[in-house]
Amino acid sequence: MRTASDYIEMKVPAKPDYVGVVRLTISGLANRMGFAFDEIEDIKIAVSEAVTNVVNHAYTDTDEDKGQVRIGCNIYDDRMEITVVDQGKSFDVESISKNLGPVDGKSVDQLHEGGLGLFLIDTLMDKVEISSEAGVVVMMTKYLHRDEVEEHVDRISPAPSQ
């Protein structure tokens, strides 16, 4: 059965000022779930990219006051599913997917936030699904990889007798 234990939803204006707010909220949820630091960083970057794509591409200048980004987050025992939704102009998912690949001769340090887009999101998350039926929906999944040894971490081995 695929039932989320919790569902959190936010709706923010499609403005750069709110990208950090969304990133911090999702980061807090991932931390609460027990994701490792590196995994939380990956989630933060992917969410930032998805929201930045909405801010930069979904709405025209005349839409700025109407533009909203809806972020939904399903929390499961073993994963987090984050959905970023806009009602702006759609794009052709097929043609963009064909063009995913290495970044043309630039190091990661030379790329600004939003510059890696779907390639980065796809690389950082375990599963990414995109729909452009009405606006654009990006659903990103990150699985919680708990260490098998975790349940024994608090046990202290007795010191050898001399």
CYANA upper distance limits for C-alpha pairs under 8 A (distance plus 0.5 A):
  3 THR  CA     76 TYR  CA      7.76
  4 ALA  CA     74 ASN  CA      6.26
  4 ALA  CA     75 ILE  CA      5.99
  4 ALA  CA     76 TYR  CA      5.34
  4 ALA  CA     77 ASP  CA      8.42
  5 SER  CA     74 ASN  CA      8.16
  5 SER  CA     75 ILE  CA      6.40
  5 SER  CA     76 TYR  CA      6.16
  5 SER  CA     77 ASP  CA      7.97
  6 ASP  CA     74 ASN  CA      6.56
  6 ASP  CA     75 ILE  CA      5.70
  6 ASP  CA     76 TYR  CA      7.78
  7 TYR  CA     72 GLY  CA      7.66
  7 TYR  CA     73 CYS  CA      6.16
  7 TYR  CA     74 ASN  CA      5.16
  7 TYR  CA     75 ILE  CA      6.71
  8 ILE  CA     72 GLY  CA      6.31
  8 ILE  CA     73 CYS  CA      5.64
  8 ILE  CA     74 ASN  CA      7.14
  9 GLU  CA     70 ARG  CA      7.66
  9 GLU  CA     71 ILE  CA      6.11
  9 GLU  CA     72 GLY  CA      4.85
  9 GLU  CA     73 CYS  CA      6.73
 10 MET  CA     70 ARG  CA      6.26
 10 MET  CA     71 ILE  CA      5.67
 10 MET  CA     72 GLY  CA      6.99
 11 LYS  CA     68 GLN  CA      7.07
 11 LYS  CA     69 VAL  CA      6.14
 11 LYS  CA     70 ARG  CA      4.90
 11 LYS  CA     71 ILE  CA      6.77
 12 VAL  CA     18 TYR  CA      7.19
 12 VAL  CA     68 GLN  CA      6.18
 12 VAL  CA     69 VAL  CA      5.91
 12 VAL  CA     70 ARG  CA      7.09
 13 PRO  CA     18 TYR  CA      7.53
 13 PRO  CA     65 ASP  CA      8.32
 13 PRO  CA     66 LYS  CA      8.34
 13 PRO  CA     67 GLY  CA      6.48
 13 PRO  CA     68 GLN  CA      5.00
 13 PRO  CA     69 VAL  CA      6.59
 14 ALA  CA     18 TYR  CA      7.91
 14 ALA  CA     51 VAL  CA      8.41
 14 ALA  CA     54 VAL  CA      7.15
 14 ALA  CA     55 VAL  CA      5.35
 14 ALA  CA     64 GLU  CA      7.71
 14 ALA  CA     67 GLY  CA      5.72
 14 ALA  CA     68 GLN  CA      5.39
 14 ALA  CA     69 VAL  CA      6.01
 15 LYS  CA     19 VAL  CA      7.91
 15 LYS  CA     55 VAL  CA      6.07
 15 LYS  CA     64 GLU  CA      8.39
 16 PRO  CA     52 THR  CA      7.56
 16 PRO  CA     55 VAL  CA      6.93
 17 ASP  CA     21 VAL  CA      8.31
 18 TYR  CA     22 VAL  CA      6.89
 19 VAL  CA     23 ARG  CA      6.70
 19 VAL  CA     48 SER  CA      6.58
 19 VAL  CA     51 VAL  CA      6.77
 19 VAL  CA     52 THR  CA      7.19
 20 GLY  CA     24 LEU  CA      6.52
 20 GLY  CA     48 SER  CA      7.94
 21 VAL  CA     25 THR  CA      6.73
 22 VAL  CA     26 ILE  CA      6.72
 22 VAL  CA     47 VAL  CA      8.28
 22 VAL  CA     48 SER  CA      8.19
 22 VAL  CA     71 ILE  CA      8.46
 23 ARG  CA     27 SER  CA      6.50
 23 ARG  CA     44 LYS  CA      5.87
 23 ARG  CA     45 ILE  CA      8.36
 23 ARG  CA     47 VAL  CA      6.82
 23 ARG  CA     48 SER  CA      6.51
 24 LEU  CA     28 GLY  CA      6.62
 24 LEU  CA     44 LYS  CA      8.10
 25 THR  CA     29 LEU  CA      6.95
 26 ILE  CA     30 ALA  CA      6.68
 26 ILE  CA     43 ILE  CA      8.35
 26 ILE  CA     44 LYS  CA      7.54
 26 ILE  CA     47 VAL  CA      8.45
 26 ILE  CA     73 CYS  CA      8.49
 27 SER  CA     31 ASN  CA      6.59
 27 SER  CA     40 ILE  CA      6.56
 27 SER  CA     41 GLU  CA      8.35
 27 SER  CA     43 ILE  CA      7.78
 27 SER  CA     44 LYS  CA      6.58
 28 GLY  CA     32 ARG  CA      6.67
 29 LEU  CA     33 MET  CA      6.83
 30 ALA  CA     34 GLY  CA      7.04
 30 ALA  CA     35 PHE  CA      6.21
 30 ALA  CA     40 ILE  CA      6.66
 30 ALA  CA     80 MET  CA      8.10
 31 ASN  CA     35 PHE  CA      6.11
 31 ASN  CA     36 ALA  CA      8.08
 31 ASN  CA     37 PHE  CA      8.45
 31 ASN  CA     40 ILE  CA      7.39
 34 GLY  CA    144 LEU  CA      8.14
 35 PHE  CA     39 GLU  CA      6.51
 35 PHE  CA     40 ILE  CA      6.66
 35 PHE  CA    144 LEU  CA      6.65
 35 PHE  CA    145 HIS  CA      8.19
 36 ALA  CA     40 ILE  CA      6.76
 37 PHE  CA     41 GLU  CA      6.79
 38 ASP  CA     42 ASP  CA      6.80
 39 GLU  CA     43 ILE  CA      6.72
 40 ILE  CA     44 LYS  CA      6.60
 41 GLU  CA     45 ILE  CA      6.75
 42 ASP  CA     46 ALA  CA      6.69
 42 ASP  CA    124 LEU  CA      5.96
 42 ASP  CA    125 MET  CA      7.70
 43 ILE  CA     47 VAL  CA      6.56
 43 ILE  CA    124 LEU  CA      7.59
 43 ILE  CA    125 MET  CA      7.46
 43 ILE  CA    142 LYS  CA      8.01
 44 LYS  CA     48 SER  CA      6.51
 45 ILE  CA     49 GLU  CA      6.62
 45 ILE  CA    121 ILE  CA      8.19
 46 ALA  CA     50 ALA  CA      6.75
 46 ALA  CA    120 LEU  CA      7.33
 46 ALA  CA    121 ILE  CA      5.17
 46 ALA  CA    124 LEU  CA      7.02
 46 ALA  CA    125 MET  CA      7.67
 47 VAL  CA     51 VAL  CA      6.63
 47 VAL  CA     82 ILE  CA      8.44
 47 VAL  CA     84 VAL  CA      8.47
 47 VAL  CA    121 ILE  CA      8.28
 48 SER  CA     52 THR  CA      6.33
 48 SER  CA    113 GLU  CA      8.23
 48 SER  CA    114 GLY  CA      8.13
 49 GLU  CA     53 ASN  CA      6.53
 49 GLU  CA    113 GLU  CA      7.28
 49 GLU  CA    114 GLY  CA      5.62
 49 GLU  CA    116 LEU  CA      8.06
 49 GLU  CA    117 GLY  CA      6.18
 49 GLU  CA    118 LEU  CA      8.21
 49 GLU  CA    120 LEU  CA      8.36
 49 GLU  CA    121 ILE  CA      7.42
 50 ALA  CA     54 VAL  CA      7.13
 50 ALA  CA     84 VAL  CA      7.17
 50 ALA  CA    117 GLY  CA      7.62
 50 ALA  CA    118 LEU  CA      8.21
 50 ALA  CA    121 ILE  CA      7.95
 50 ALA  CA    138 VAL  CA      7.72
 51 VAL  CA     55 VAL  CA      6.81
 51 VAL  CA     69 VAL  CA      7.69
 51 VAL  CA     84 VAL  CA      7.30
 52 THR  CA     56 ASN  CA      6.51
 52 THR  CA    113 GLU  CA      8.26
 52 THR  CA    114 GLY  CA      6.21
 53 ASN  CA     57 HIS  CA      6.17
 53 ASN  CA     58 ALA  CA      7.70
 53 ASN  CA    114 GLY  CA      6.91
 53 ASN  CA    117 GLY  CA      7.46
 54 VAL  CA     58 ALA  CA      5.28
 54 VAL  CA     59 TYR  CA      7.92
 54 VAL  CA     69 VAL  CA      7.55
 54 VAL  CA     86 ASP  CA      7.12
 54 VAL  CA     88 GLY  CA      8.40
 55 VAL  CA     59 TYR  CA      7.75
 57 HIS  CA     89 LYS  CA      8.39
 58 ALA  CA     86 ASP  CA      7.40
 58 ALA  CA     87 GLN  CA      7.89
 58 ALA  CA     88 GLY  CA      4.86
 58 ALA  CA     89 LYS  CA      5.85
 58 ALA  CA     90 SER  CA      7.92
 58 ALA  CA    135 GLY  CA      8.25
 59 TYR  CA     63 ASP  CA      5.92
 59 TYR  CA     64 GLU  CA      6.94
 59 TYR  CA     67 GLY  CA      6.70
 59 TYR  CA     88 GLY  CA      5.58
 59 TYR  CA     89 LYS  CA      7.13
 60 THR  CA     64 GLU  CA      7.12
 63 ASP  CA     67 GLY  CA      6.23
 67 GLY  CA     86 ASP  CA      8.28
 67 GLY  CA     87 GLN  CA      8.15
 67 GLY  CA     88 GLY  CA      7.92
 68 GLN  CA     86 ASP  CA      6.91
 68 GLN  CA     87 GLN  CA      8.07
 69 VAL  CA     84 VAL  CA      7.37
 69 VAL  CA     85 VAL  CA      6.33
 69 VAL  CA     86 ASP  CA      5.69
 70 ARG  CA     83 THR  CA      8.40
 70 ARG  CA     84 VAL  CA      6.33
 70 ARG  CA     85 VAL  CA      5.58
 70 ARG  CA     86 ASP  CA      6.98
 71 ILE  CA     82 ILE  CA      7.47
 71 ILE  CA     83 THR  CA      6.04
 71 ILE  CA     84 VAL  CA      5.16
 71 ILE  CA     85 VAL  CA      6.87
 72 GLY  CA     82 ILE  CA      6.21
 72 GLY  CA     83 THR  CA      5.50
 72 GLY  CA     84 VAL  CA      7.13
 73 CYS  CA     80 MET  CA      7.37
 73 CYS  CA     81 GLU  CA      6.08
 73 CYS  CA     82 ILE  CA      4.99
 73 CYS  CA     83 THR  CA      6.82
 74 ASN  CA     80 MET  CA      6.34
 74 ASN  CA     81 GLU  CA      5.59
 74 ASN  CA     82 ILE  CA      7.04
 75 ILE  CA     79 ARG  CA      7.02
 75 ILE  CA     80 MET  CA      5.43
 75 ILE  CA     81 GLU  CA      7.19
 76 TYR  CA     80 MET  CA      6.53
 78 ASP  CA    143 TYR  CA      6.34
 78 ASP  CA    144 LEU  CA      5.60
 78 ASP  CA    145 HIS  CA      8.14
 79 ARG  CA    141 THR  CA      7.34
 79 ARG  CA    142 LYS  CA      6.09
 79 ARG  CA    143 TYR  CA      4.64
 79 ARG  CA    144 LEU  CA      5.64
 80 MET  CA    141 THR  CA      6.22
 80 MET  CA    142 LYS  CA      5.94
 80 MET  CA    143 TYR  CA      6.98
 80 MET  CA    144 LEU  CA      8.18
 81 GLU  CA    139 MET  CA      7.25
 81 GLU  CA    140 MET  CA      6.16
 81 GLU  CA    141 THR  CA      4.94
 81 GLU  CA    142 LYS  CA      7.12
 82 ILE  CA    139 MET  CA      6.13
 82 ILE  CA    140 MET  CA      5.65
 82 ILE  CA    141 THR  CA      6.82
 83 THR  CA    137 VAL  CA      7.26
 83 THR  CA    138 VAL  CA      6.07
 83 THR  CA    139 MET  CA      4.77
 83 THR  CA    140 MET  CA      6.79
 84 VAL  CA    137 VAL  CA      6.27
 84 VAL  CA    138 VAL  CA      5.73
 84 VAL  CA    139 MET  CA      6.97
 85 VAL  CA    135 GLY  CA      7.85
 85 VAL  CA    136 VAL  CA      6.32
 85 VAL  CA    137 VAL  CA      5.06
 85 VAL  CA    138 VAL  CA      7.05
 86 ASP  CA    135 GLY  CA      5.94
 86 ASP  CA    136 VAL  CA      6.04
 86 ASP  CA    137 VAL  CA      7.23
 87 GLN  CA    134 ALA  CA      6.96
 87 GLN  CA    135 GLY  CA      4.60
 87 GLN  CA    136 VAL  CA      7.17
 88 GLY  CA    135 GLY  CA      5.40
 88 GLY  CA    136 VAL  CA      7.65
 89 LYS  CA    135 GLY  CA      6.04
 89 LYS  CA    136 VAL  CA      8.06
 90 SER  CA    132 SER  CA      5.88
 90 SER  CA    133 GLU  CA      7.92
 90 SER  CA    134 ALA  CA      7.43
 90 SER  CA    135 GLY  CA      5.43
 90 SER  CA    136 VAL  CA      6.20
 91 PHE  CA    132 SER  CA      6.98
 91 PHE  CA    136 VAL  CA      8.11
 92 ASP  CA     96 ILE  CA      6.91
 92 ASP  CA    132 SER  CA      7.85
 93 VAL  CA     97 SER  CA      6.50
 93 VAL  CA    130 ILE  CA      7.59
 93 VAL  CA    131 SER  CA      7.84
 93 VAL  CA    132 SER  CA      7.51
 94 GLU  CA     98 LYS  CA      6.84
 95 SER  CA     99 ASN  CA      7.10
 96 ILE  CA    100 LEU  CA      7.11
100 LEU  CA    118 LEU  CA      7.91
100 LEU  CA    119 PHE  CA      6.09
101 GLY  CA    119 PHE  CA      7.14
103 VAL  CA    107 SER  CA      8.46
103 VAL  CA    116 LEU  CA      8.14
106 LYS  CA    110 GLN  CA      6.55
106 LYS  CA    111 LEU  CA      7.57
107 SER  CA    111 LEU  CA      7.49
111 LEU  CA    115 GLY  CA      6.19
111 LEU  CA    116 LEU  CA      7.61
112 HIS  CA    116 LEU  CA      8.34
116 LEU  CA    120 LEU  CA      5.84
117 GLY  CA    121 ILE  CA      6.95
118 LEU  CA    122 ASP  CA      6.45
119 PHE  CA    123 THR  CA      6.70
120 LEU  CA    124 LEU  CA      6.60
121 ILE  CA    125 MET  CA      6.58
121 ILE  CA    128 VAL  CA      8.05
121 ILE  CA    140 MET  CA      8.43
122 ASP  CA    126 ASP  CA      8.03
122 ASP  CA    127 LYS  CA      7.59
122 ASP  CA    128 VAL  CA      6.47
125 MET  CA    140 MET  CA      6.84
125 MET  CA    141 THR  CA      6.58
125 MET  CA    142 LYS  CA      5.98
126 ASP  CA    140 MET  CA      8.04
126 ASP  CA    141 THR  CA      6.22
126 ASP  CA    142 LYS  CA      5.66
126 ASP  CA    143 TYR  CA      7.19
127 LYS  CA    140 MET  CA      6.30
127 LYS  CA    141 THR  CA      5.53
127 LYS  CA    142 LYS  CA      7.43
128 VAL  CA    138 VAL  CA      7.55
128 VAL  CA    139 MET  CA      6.16
128 VAL  CA    140 MET  CA      5.10
128 VAL  CA    141 THR  CA      6.90
129 GLU  CA    138 VAL  CA      6.36
129 GLU  CA    139 MET  CA      5.61
129 GLU  CA    140 MET  CA      7.10
130 ILE  CA    136 VAL  CA      7.71
130 ILE  CA    137 VAL  CA      6.09
130 ILE  CA    138 VAL  CA      5.12
130 ILE  CA    139 MET  CA      6.85
131 SER  CA    136 VAL  CA      6.30
131 SER  CA    137 VAL  CA      5.59
131 SER  CA    138 VAL  CA      7.17
132 SER  CA    136 VAL  CA      4.98
132 SER  CA    137 VAL  CA      6.82
146 ARG  CA    150 GLU  CA      7.71
149 VAL  CA    153 VAL  CA      7.17
